[in-house]
Amino acid sequence: MDSSGPEPSAETSQPAGGSGRGEAWRLGLLFGAISFLQGIGEPTEGLIAQPVRSLLKSWGRDASEIAAFSALLVVPWSLKPLYGLLSDFVPLAGSRRRSYLVVASSLTAVSLVGLSLFPVPRGATSALLAWLLLPTVAAAFSDVVTDALMVEQGQPRGLTGRIQVVQWACLYGAGIVTGMVGGLLCQHHREPWSFLICGAGAVLTLGLALGVVREPARAGDARETFQALKALGDAARSPALIGVGGFLLLWNFNPFSHVILYVHMTRELRWSERFFGQTVALTALASIAASLSYGLYDRRVPFRVLAHASIALGVLSSLAYLAMTDERSAVLVTLAVGFTYMTATLIQLDLAARSCPPEAAGTVFATLMALENLAASLSAWLGGHWYEQGLAHWGGRTSFRILVLVGSAFTAACWLLVPLLPRDFAPPRSPRRGAPREGS
């Protein structure tokens, strides 16, 4: 792996003899704060997610319709390569990352605060979807920019895995908040309050973008553009990178989705919205533990071993729901699934980050993530349709169990693609004196 990173900046450079450990801490705190706020405000899985599903359910929408709504709302995440191309090749106000983060955060704040001040009429599903699409686009664009910064600044230091550990620990720290608060808002029929809270979080993200994130001014010079285009062309022709994309696509195509779990727990099992929110918080707590654990071994275990582990853990995280029979077992299953699923997810994200050329990090990483989101969106829609069909033939419990088995089978099929993955990734070369050292 090339040890030369992006051109020096306030985010990446340090004086000779500077502390690599201090730089790693600073990057971790920056990306952690941004990820925490994104975890609160992201419309498809953040604080808004459960209140929106609760609203739709109260309007008489069934599992298939709620899943279709969720699938449509995820579509902007499948367009991430377009955001990556803009970020990589079209500097905005002399910046490839910071300016786009400012614009995205501003749009999120305006749209969500506006939705809280001007709520849609009861039953206006299309209007609600239209309102939420704008902050979803902005959140997806913000995610692309943040990921590009992570690759540019983390890969040359060998810190992509550890930065993502911090990002995802903070993201799931936000998940604890969203689970507890979201469940309470739904229980007391205060769903619109979630929009105002998330709008306020977007304002804080805007403050970080303006006051903390820095990068050198860029005017889109020909040399930099040529290097990015060459890196992008090499990536498009790379069999290993194509294999990584196929692996991520298939792993995330799982018809057993979070929407199915929500409908099954709150409608078929008649558990309260508050209890479901508590399970979301427990998932986040277990995911934080998985994230911190991954930081201890991510550079020590051969990546082929990690790839096999991600498949096995993905299968187990679906099958575990077969043991969910009452609220006590649901708590135990939730904790186990949170840990195993997050471990598998971190392996995939690290695989994607290690595969990206830093010169075109925005586009390549966004493309890989878009494949994940496209697979998740299509499989969620398909799973919702299958679940409703199964209700008529076998009832809710049997339909749920069949989807668990089908989802596990899709994940297990990823073993067919393991031979296409890179055999391993070489660690960064030892840096020159004064340069940041991985893990130091």
N, C-alpha and C positions, 0 to 999 in steps of 0.2 A: 504494500500500500504506500502510496506516495506520501512522504512526510511533509511536503509543502502544502500549506493551507491557503485559504483566501488571502488577499492582500491585507497587510496589517491594518488594524482599525482600533478604535477605542474598545471594541468588544474582544479582539483577538490578540492584540500586541501587548507585550510587556517588556520592560527593560531587562537588559542582560542581568542575570542573577536574580531575576524576580521570582516570586514564589509560584510554582505551578499549582501547588495545593490551594493557594489563595485564589488563583484564577478559576480553578475547578469549583470552589465554593461559590464564587461570585456568579458563575454561569448557572450553577445549580439553583441558586436563590432566584435569579432572574426568570429562568424557564419554569421553575416551580410556581412562582407567583402568577405568571401568565396562565399556566395550565390550570391552576386552582380556579381562577376567574372564568376561564373557558369552560371548565367542568360545571360551574354553576349555571352559566348562561346558554349553553348549547341547546337548541330547541329539541333535538331528537332524543337526547339521553340525559339532559341536565334537569334542573329544577322544574322546567316547563313540562317535561315529558309526561309524568303521571297526572298532573292536573288536566292536561289536554285530553288524555285518554279517559279520565273521569268525566270531563265535559261531554265527550262523544258518547260515552256509555249512558249518561243521564239523558241524552237526546235520543236514545233508543237505537243507537248504532250497534250492530252485532260484531263479532270477532273479525269476520271477513272485511267489513267496512272499516273498522279501526286499523286493521293491518294494512289495507289499501291506502288509507290516509297516511300512515307512518311510512309506507314505501314511497309515496309521492314526496313526502317531506324530506326524505333522504336523498332524492335525486340530485340536488345541488352538490352533494358530496361526491357524486360520480363524475362531476365536471371538474374535479380538482386539477387535472392536467392543463386545462385552459388557464386556470389561475397561476399555475406554475410557470407556464410560458410567459405570461404577462410579467410575473415577478422576475424571471430570469433575463428576459430580453427587452423589457420596456420599463426603464427606470422612471419613477414618478417623483418629480421635484428633486432629482439628483440622488434618489435612493431606490434600491431594489427591494428592500424589505420594510424598513421603518415606515415609510409613507403609506404603503398599502395597509400596514397594521393600524395606522391612525385612521385611515378612511373606513376600514372594516369595523373598527370599534365604534366609530361615530354612527355608522348606519345601524349597527345593532342597538345602540342606546336609543336612538331616535325612534326606531320601529317598535321596540318593546315598550318603551314608555308611552308611545302613542296608542298601542293596543290596550294598555292598562287604563288610559284615560278615555278611550272611545271603544268599549267592548262591542263585539259583534252580537247581533240578535241571537236568541236561542234557536238552535237548529240550523244556523247558517254555516254549514260545514265548509262550503267552498270559500266563503269570506274569511273564515278562520285560517284555512290553508293558505290563501293569498297573503294574509297578514304575516304569517310565520315564514313564508318562503324567503323574504328579504333578509331577516336576521340569520336564517340558515345559510344562505349564500355568503353572507358576511362572516359567519363563524367558520365556514369551510375555507374561505380565502385566508382568514386569520390563521387557521391551522396550517395551511400550506406555507405561509410566510414563517411561522414559528418553527416548523419542521426543517425548512431550508436553512434557517439560522443554526438549528441544532446540528445539522450535517456539516455545514461550513466550519463551525467552530469546534465541534466535538470530534469529528472523524480524524483530523490531523493529530489530535492528542490521544486518540484511542479511547475517547470518553463517550461515544454514542450510547453504549449500553447503560452507563452510569447516569448520564444526563436523562435518559428515558426512564430510568428507575425513579429519579426525583420527579420528573414530569408526571408519571403515572401514579406515584404515591400521593402527590398533591391533587391530581385529578380525582383520585378516589377518596381523598380527604374531603373534596368537594362533594363526592357522592354520598358521604355520610350526612352532610348537611342537607343535600337535596332529598335524600330518602326520608329523613325525619321530618323536615319542614314540608316537603311535598305531600307526605301522608297526612299530616295534620291539616294542611290547607284543603285537601280533598274531603277529609272526614267532616270538616266544618263548612264545606261548600264555599270556600274562599279561593277558588281556583284562579281568578283573575289577578290576585295579589302576586302570584308567581311572576307575571310579566313585569311588574314594577321592580321587584327584587332583582331580576336578571338584567333589567335595563340599568339599574344602579351599578351592578357588577361590570357592565360594559363601559361605564364612565370611568371606573377604576382602571380597567385595562387601557383605556385611552390615556390616562395619566401616566402609566408605565411606559407606553409607547413614546410619549412626548418627552418624558423626563429621564428615562433610564436606557432605552434601546438606542444604540448609536452605531453607525457604520460610515465608512468614508463616502464622500460625494462621488457619484458615478454619473457620467454623461452618456453612457452607452457607446464607448469608443470601440473602434473596429477590432482591435486586438482581443479585447475581452469578449466581444460577441463571437469572434471566430473560435476562441477556445471553448466557449459554451456550446456552440453548434457542433464542434468536433466531438466533444464529450457526449453530447446528445446522440449523435450519429453512431458513435462507438457503442453506446448503451443499447440502442435499437437493434444492433447486429449481434449483441452478446447472447450466445445460447444460455449461459448461466443466468443472466438477468431475466431472460424469457422464462426459464425454468422457475425462478423465484416468483415471477408474476403468476404463472399457472398454479403454483403451490398455494399462494395467498388467495387466489380466486376460489379454488376448490375448498380450501379449509373454511372459508367464510360463507360458503353456500350451504347453509344449514336451515331447513324449513322449520325447525323447532326454535322459535324466536322468543324474545322477551315479551312481545305482544301476546303471544299464546300463553305464556306463563302468567301474565297479568290477568287476562280474561279468565283463565282456568281457576286461579286462586280467588279472585273476587266474585266471579259469577257462579262457577260450578261448585267450588268448595265453600262459598259464602263467607270467606274470611274478610275482615274489615280492610278498608283502604289504609287505615293507620298501620295495621299489621304488615300489609304489603310494603308500605314505605319503610318499615323497620327492617324488612328483609333486604331492601335495597341498601340501607345503611350498613347492614351486616356484610353484604357482598363487598361493599367498599372497604370495610375494615379488613376483611380477609385479603382483599386485593392489595392493600397497603403492605401487609405482611409479606405477600408474594413478591412485591416490587423490591422491598428492602432485602429480601433473601436473594433475589436474582443478582443484585449488585455484588454479592459475596462470591459468586461462582461464574459469572458470565464470561470472564476472560480465561477461566481455568479449564473449562470443559470443551472438548472438540465440538465444532458446530454441527457436524453430522449427528452426534449424539443428542444435541439439543433439538435438532429437527425431528428425530424420532420421538423424543420426549414430548414435543408439542402436539404431535398427533395422538399419542396415547393419552395425554392429559385432556385433550379436546374430547375424545371419545368418552372418557370417564366423567367429564363435567356434564355431559348430556345424560348418560345412563344413571347418574346419581339421582335424578328427579323421579326415577321409578320407586325410590324408597321414601318419597314424600307422601305421608298418609295423614298426618295431623300437624298442628302448629309446632309441637316440639321437634318432630322429625324435620319439618320445614326449616327450622333454625339450624339444625345440624347440617342438613344438605346445603343450605345457603352458604354456610361458612366453608364447607369443603369445596363447593363449586367456585366460590369466589377466589380461593387460593389456586386451585388447579387451572381454572380458565385464564386467570391473569398471568400465571407463569407461562402458559402456552402462548398467550398474546404477546408478551414481552419478547419471547424468542422470535416470533414472526417480525415484530417491529425492529428488533436488532438486526435480523437478517436483511430486511429492506434497507436500513440505514447503512449497513456495512457494504451493501451492493452499489450504492449511489456514487456517481462521480461528483465531487463538490462543485465543479464548475457549472453543472446543470442540476443542482440538488433540488431546486424547487419543482422542476418539471418531472424528473425521474421519480423522486420519492412520492410526489403527488399522484403520478400515474399508478404506482404500486398501491397506494392507499385507495385510489379510485376503484381499482379492481376489487379490493376488499369491500368497499361500500356498495358497489354495484351488485356483487354477489349477495351481500346481506339484505339489500333492498328487494331484489327479485325473490330470494328465498323466503323473506318475511311475507311477501304478498302470496306466494305459492302456499306457504304453510298455513296462512289464515284461511285460504280457500279450502285446503284439504281438511282443516280442523272443522269448519262448518259442514262440509260434506260428511265427515265422520260422525258428527253429532246426530244426524238423521238416521244413520245406520247402526251405530254401536253405542251412542251415548258419550257424554263428555269425558269420563275417566278413560275409557278405552281409546277414544280418539286422541287424547293427550298422550297416552303411552305409546301409541303407534307412531306419533310424530317424534317422540323421544328416540325410538329405535331407528326411524328413518334418518333423523339428524345425525345419529352416531355413525350410521353406515356411510353417509356422505363424507364425514370427517375421516373415517378409516380409509377411504379411497385415496387419501393423500399419500399413502405409502407407495402408491404406484408412481408418484412424481418425485420421490426422494432422489432417485438416481440422476435427475436433471439438475439438482442443486449443486452449487460449488462444494467441493469436498471440504474446504475449510477456508478461513481468512487469515492471511499473515498479519501478525501484529505490526503496529507502526514501527518504523526503524528508530533506533535510538536517536533522540534529538541532540543537536549541537548544544554546547554549553550555553546556558542562559535561556534555552527554549523550554517551553512547558513539557513536563514529563507525564505520561499516562499514569494516573493513580497517585501522583505525588502532590 
